[in-house]
Amino acid sequence: MSTLRTIEIDFDIHQMIELERKGFEEPEYLALRRLLKLPNSETSTEPSPSIETASGRPWSGKGVELPHGTELRMEYNGQVFRGFIENGVWVVEGHRAKSPSDAAGSAAMTKSGTRPSLNGWIYWEVKRPNDANWRTLKSLRPK
């Protein structure tokens, strides 16, 4: 029986895997197996999806709810960072975060190479699964 292991990958590899995935419910390793042209292993240890995982939990904070599958983008210091909401968590640049500020700070770097402390509510734009256009995260907060 195969065992799943955790490895570190750079953003380009992460992006290729995400583009290959058939949906948010598909585990990343299946997309990677396709990219590497490996056969699907019938002895893989793919977890059986629960109802919660199959539909995906939303992320919520400060009166805002972002559904599973919401796309994220942020521009900082001339770079654009992209991510998505997956099962209630912000996934950006290969990092998992619980809040917009945590996601912004873990993705971005200052010109001097340090991690900034950013207010993610100001920097992030979101595109929820049924949205036609991007919206600023702060515009979704209740007045």
Secondary structure, 3 states (H helix, E strand, C coil): CCCCCCCCCCHHHHHHHHHHCCCCCCCHHHHHHHHCCCCCCCCCCCCCCCHHHHHCCCEEECCEEECCCCEEEEEECCEEEEEEEECCEEEECCEEECCHHHHHHHHCCCCCCCCCCCCHHHHEEEECCCCCCCEEHHHHCCC
